[in-house]
Amino acid sequence: MSDLHYLVRQPKKASENPPLLILLHGYGSNEQDLFSFAEELPDELLIISAQAPLSMGFGGYAWYTINFDDVNGKFSDLKEAKESIDKIATFIDEIKKKYNTNSDKTFLLGFSQGAILSYSLSFFYPKKVNYVIALSGYINTELLPQNMPTHLKTEYYSSHGTVDQVLPVDWARNTKPFLDKLRVENVYSEYNVGHGVAPQNFYSFKSWIETRL
C-alpha cells in the first residue's frame, strides 16, 4: 500500500476505462496546488492529485528533503527521493486497479520536485506511464537506474521558465538532448516566467494531452 492521500476529479465524460492523469506537486506545496488545473483539463480524464508523504508543517509537503547548509550548499536526500518514486509507482498501480483506467493512456504530470520524480519514475518503471508532463523540473542524473531502459515508449512534454530563480533554466535545457539520445518522442519549450506555469504554457500542455487522448 502506498498510503498517499489524494484528491479526485471524476471524468466528466463517463467511460468504462477512462484515461488517467496523476498530478505530483512541488516541494513545500500540497495536493490542492495542481488540482486547480483540473477543471480546465479534458473532460475524458480521471484526474488524481497526490499529496507527498513528508510533512513540512503549515500545510506544506515534500517528496524528499532538500537540505541547506553552509558547507555543501543545497543537496537532495536521494534515499528519500527513491522511496517516493517506489511509493508513487505502487500508488499508480492502486489507482489504475481501483478506477479501472485505460492502461495505454496514463499521464503523469509533475511540477518542480514532482517533475524531477516523474522523469525518474519513467526510467525506473518504464512501463508504468505512457506520457510525462514535466513542468519547471529537470532530469536529475543522480536519480537514474544503473541500467537505463532501452526501447522506451514514453512520450515527454517538458517546459521551463527562462527566469526561474529556483531551478535554473540551464538545468532544464539538458532535458531534450538527454531524451533525444534515448530516441524517445519529446518536446521542450520555454516561457518568460519564473518558477511557475504561464497561461500559454498551460494551454500548450493541455493541447499536447488532448492530441494523445
Buried (B, 14 or more C-beta within 10 A) or exposed (E): EBEBEBBEBEBEEEEEBBBBBBBBBBBBBBBEBBBEBBEEBBEBBBBBBBBBBBEBEEEBBBBBBBEEEEEEEEEBBEEBBBBBBEBBBBBBEBBBEEBEBBEEBBBBBBBBBBBBBBBBBBBBBBEBBBBBBBBBBBBBEEBBEEEEBEEBEBBBBBBBBEEBEEBEBEBBBEBBEBBEEBEBEBBBBBBEBEBBBBEEBBEBBBEBBEEBB
